[in-house]
Amino acid sequence: MKDKSKIVSTIISRLQKEFPDAKCALEHETPHQLLVSTILSAQCTDARVNMVTPSLFEKYKTVKDFASANQSELEKEIYSTGFYKNKAKAIIASSKTLLKKFHGNIPNTVEELTSLPGVGRKTANVVLGTAFNIATGIVVDTHVSRLSQRLGFTKQTNAEKIEEDLMKLIPKKHWIMFSHWLILHGRKTCDARKPKCNACVLNDVCPSVNKFS
C-alpha cells in the first residue's frame, strides 16, 4: 500500500484538476452577508439559501439592519431554509453582538467568531477561509464528512473530530480549498446513496470503491 501522504497528495492533485474553479457556493458581497448565509445554510442546501438571500440582503443592508430586525418578520423571509426560528434568533443576536463588541465588523479569529450567538466552528471556518483567506481549520459539512470516511481519512462521525483528523493529513495550504473540492466531488460523483465509482477520478486510490461497484 502506498504511503498515506502520497495518497493524500494524489487525491488533492486530482481534485484540484477536476475542479479548478472551486469556491464557496454561497453568494455574498460582504463578510457579514457570508456569515448570515452560512447560518442559513445549516440543514439547508446552498442553492436554497442563494434563492432567499437576494431579497433578504436588499431588505437588510447592514449589520445594524439585522440587529434591529423584527424576529417574526425575519422568520418569514428565511422560512424556506428550515429551522427559521433558531436561525432568525441567531442572526439578530449575532448582529447585536457584532455592534456591541466589534463595532459592527466581522472579527477574524475563530475565538471571536465563535463567541457570537449561533456561530460554531464550521461557520467560523467558512467565514475566515472565504472572506479573509485565513486557514484556521477545514469546513466539515455532510459531503466532507461522508467523503472523508469513504476515502479512509477518518473513522469519526463527529464533525470536530473529523476536522481534527483531516488537519493532521491535509497540508495547511490546502485547508480552505479542500472542503470546496470534496463538496463538489460529493455533488458530482460521490453521491450519498449511489456513488459513481466507475466514473470517479479517485477510484484507484479510494478504499471504499469495491463497496459500491
C-alpha positions in Angstrom: 0.0 0.0 0.0 1.2 3.5 -0.9 2.3 5.8 1.8 -0.7 7.7 3.1 0.9 11.2 2.5 1.4 10.2 -1.2 -2.2 9.1 -1.5 -3.4 12.4 0.1 -1.2 14.3 -2.4 -2.6 12.3 -5.3 -6.2 12.9 -4.2 -5.6 16.7 -3.8 -3.9 16.9 -7.2 -6.7 15.1 -9.0 -9.5 17.1 -7.2 -7.7 20.3 -8.0 -7.6 19.4 -11.6 -11.2 18.2 -11.6 -12.5 21.4 -10.0 -10.1 24.3 -10.9 -12.7 26.9 -10.3 -13.9 25.6 -6.9 -15.1 28.3 -4.5 -17.7 28.9 -1.8 -21.1 28.4 -3.3 -22.9 30.9 -1.0 -23.4 34.1 -2.9 -22.4 37.2 -0.9 -20.8 40.6 -1.2 -19.6 41.3 2.4 -18.2 39.2 5.2 -21.4 39.8 7.2 -23.6 38.6 4.3 -21.4 35.4 4.2 -21.9 35.0 7.9 -25.7 35.3 7.6 -25.7 32.9 4.6 -23.6 30.3 6.4 -26.0 30.4 9.4 -28.9 29.9 7.0 -27.1 27.0 5.3 -27.4 24.7 8.3 -29.5 21.7 7.4 -30.2 23.5 4.1 -28.8 23.5 0.6 -26.6 26.3 -0.7 -28.9 26.6 -3.7 -31.9 27.3 -1.5 -30.0 29.8 0.6 -29.0 31.6 -2.6 -32.7 31.9 -3.6 -33.5 33.5 -0.3 -30.6 36.0 0.2 -31.0 38.4 -2.7 -34.3 39.8 -1.3 -33.0 39.4 2.3 -29.9 41.5 1.7 -31.9 44.0 -0.2 -34.2 44.5 2.8 -31.4 44.2 5.5 -28.4 46.0 4.1 -26.2 46.4 7.2 -25.3 44.7 10.4 -27.4 47.3 12.2 -30.4 46.5 10.0 -30.2 42.8 11.0 -29.6 43.7 14.7 -32.8 45.8 14.8 -34.9 43.4 12.7 -38.2 42.2 13.9 -37.8 38.5 14.6 -41.2 37.4 13.2 -40.6 39.4 10.0 -37.1 37.9 9.6 -38.5 34.4 10.2 -40.9 34.9 7.2 -38.0 36.0 5.0 -36.0 32.9 5.8 -38.8 30.4 6.3 -37.9 28.1 3.4 -34.4 27.5 4.7 -35.8 25.5 7.6 -35.2 25.9 11.4 -36.2 29.5 10.7 -36.9 30.5 14.3 -33.5 29.5 15.6 -31.8 30.9 12.6 -33.6 34.3 12.9 -32.7 34.4 16.6 -29.1 33.7 15.9 -28.8 36.2 13.1 -30.3 39.0 15.2 -28.3 38.1 18.3 -25.0 37.8 16.5 -25.6 41.1 14.7 -26.3 42.8 18.0 -23.1 41.3 19.5 -21.1 42.4 16.4 -22.3 46.0 17.0 -21.7 45.9 20.8 -18.3 44.1 20.9 -16.8 44.6 17.4 -18.1 48.0 16.2 -20.1 46.2 13.5 -17.1 44.5 12.0 -16.6 40.8 11.4 -13.7 39.6 13.6 -11.0 37.4 12.0 -10.3 34.8 14.7 -12.1 31.6 15.5 -12.3 32.5 19.2 -14.0 35.8 18.4 -16.3 34.5 15.8 -17.5 31.5 17.9 -18.3 34.0 20.7 -21.2 35.2 18.5 -24.6 33.6 19.3 -25.4 30.8 16.8 -21.8 30.7 15.4 -20.0 27.4 15.6 -16.6 26.3 14.4 -17.9 25.3 10.9 -19.4 28.7 10.3 -16.2 30.4 11.6 -14.1 28.3 9.3 -16.3 29.3 6.3 -16.1 33.0 7.1 -12.4 33.1 7.8 -11.4 31.0 4.8 -13.7 32.6 2.3 -13.9 36.2 3.5 -10.3 36.6 4.9 -8.4 33.8 3.3 -7.3 32.7 6.8 -6.9 28.9 7.2 -7.9 28.1 10.7 -9.4 24.7 10.0 -11.3 22.6 7.5 -15.0 23.0 6.9 -16.8 19.8 7.6 -20.3 19.5 6.2 -22.2 16.3 5.2 -20.3 15.9 1.9 -16.9 16.4 3.6 -17.9 14.0 6.4 -19.1 11.3 4.0 -16.1 11.5 1.6 -13.5 11.7 4.4 -14.9 8.4 5.8 -15.0 6.8 2.4 -11.5 7.9 1.5 -10.2 6.4 4.7 -9.2 9.7 6.2 -11.2 9.2 9.3 -13.4 6.8 11.2 -15.0 9.5 13.3 -18.6 10.7 12.9 -18.4 13.9 14.9 -17.6 16.9 12.7 -15.0 18.4 15.0 -13.2 15.1 15.4 -13.3 14.6 11.6 -11.8 18.0 11.2 -9.0 17.1 13.7 -8.1 14.0 11.6 -8.2 16.0 8.4 -6.0 18.7 9.7 -3.3 16.1 10.5 -3.5 14.7 7.0 -4.1 17.7 4.7 -1.3 20.3 4.3 -2.4 23.6 5.7 -2.0 25.4 2.4 -5.0 23.3 1.1 -7.2 23.6 4.2 -9.5 26.3 2.7 -9.9 24.7 -0.8 -10.0 21.1 0.4 -13.6 21.3 1.6 -14.7 23.0 -1.6 -13.2 20.2 -3.7 -14.8 17.5 -1.6 -18.2 19.2 -1.6 -18.2 19.5 -5.4 -16.9 15.9 -5.8 -19.7 14.8 -3.5 -22.3 16.5 -5.5 -21.0 15.4 -8.9 -19.7 11.9 -8.3 -19.6 10.5 -4.7 -23.3 10.6 -4.1 -24.6 9.5 -0.7 -26.7 6.7 -2.0 -25.3 5.7 -5.4 -21.7 6.9 -5.9 -20.5 6.8 -9.5 -17.3 4.8 -8.7 -16.7 3.8 -12.3 -16.5 7.5 -13.3 -14.6 8.6 -10.3 -11.1 10.2 -10.7 -10.2 8.7 -7.3 -11.4 5.1 -7.8 -7.9 3.6 -7.9 -6.9 5.2 -4.5 -10.3 5.0 -2.7 -10.5 2.2 -0.2 -14.3 2.2 -0.5 -14.6 1.6 -4.2 -15.4 -2.1 -4.0 -18.2 -1.4 -1.6 -20.3 0.3 -4.3 -19.2 -1.4 -7.5 
